[in-house]
């Protein structure tokens, strides 16, 4: 993936648009995304992913020499990985250079074992390498079923419905009070990576910002493998790359992780620190959508604080 912009765009231009965070406003920076040019295709992404995973392997774990004189770069050499995968060096080189097509399942399985990929990385590799995957000519609007919205509002925990590329499609009142005021944001800005990397208030919300940043980028990378030809994805990655140096560095690492479950610490301006666990439930009839629910440990200070936040949502004038 390569991102190109003009010399005028490379400056940190203020859009003049305020960004909403729990009813508060703050200055933000938004580049003119319509002029961002992104070169992103599946064969290039496949080669970059293979190189990144190869570089991440420690030769010592495989009994290979690691001395300074023997190795000029981190990780395994191409010929070493090819040998571990049982394929020719020439064929593996063509894979990294994006010159190999119709990669067989057996080769993908061998590469997964040689690179020691976990489940999400294996899925990402297969999505990039399989030619019969779904291709998207233009992004389709995603709609949340009314029944799902009803269930969302019935939950007594912060809850959200995420769509492709971590777009926030729906939320309940406690979910909005927990983090960003999504209702105050234009629909095109309701995207977790955008809000996290391009809104200065995200650092106030997340005391463990660096850790969560890695998670957000890994989640977006996993999403990108499903629809690598989607022009919306290209624009999104282009905007994030232009607007955030941290995003550019993390995106280049090619770390892949599906959004599933984890603990997260937040600093809420109403009730203070919250330590919450989230669970992600993919919808059976639309795997591009997921219900994400946050809960606190029973009997904990966070559970009591979350209850106080719920009371504030119900009657904010008297909280």
Number of C-alpha atoms within 10 A of each C-alpha: 15 13 17 15 16 10 7 8 16 12 12 13 14 12 12 10 12 14 24 21 24 18 12 12 13 12 15 17 18 19 19 14 16 9 14 20 16 20 11 20 16 20 19 18 22 23 21 20 22 20 20 17 19 21 18 14 17 14 18 12 7 10 8 11 11 15 9 8 7 8 13 10 9 14 20 23 15 18 15 16 20 20 13 15 21 14 15 13 16 11 13 24 16 13 21 19 17 18 13 15 12 9 13 11 12 10 14 17 16 16 22 21 14 18 21 14 17 12 13 17 23 18 19 22 23 21 21 22 25 16 13 8 14 12 12 14 11 11 12 9 6 14 10 14 8 9 8 14 15 11 11 23 18 11 13 17 20 24 27 24 24 24 22 21 24 21 19 20 19 22 21 20 21 24 24 19 21 26 19 22 18 24 15 16 16 10 12 9 15 21 20 19 22 20 19 20 22 20 19 16 22 19 16 13 21 20 15 14 17 11 11 15 19 19 19 23 24 22 21 24 23 24 22 23 22 21 22 23 18 18 16 18 21 21 19 18 27 26 23 23 22 24 23 15 12 14 21 17 11 17 20 13 19 21 20 29 22 19 22 13 14 12 12 16 17 20 19 19 14 14 16 13 18 21 19 19 15 18 16 20 16 16 13 9 7 11 11 16 24 23 18 21 22 22 19 20 12 9 8 12 14 20 17 16 19 26 17 15 21 21 14 17 17 13 10 10 7 7 12
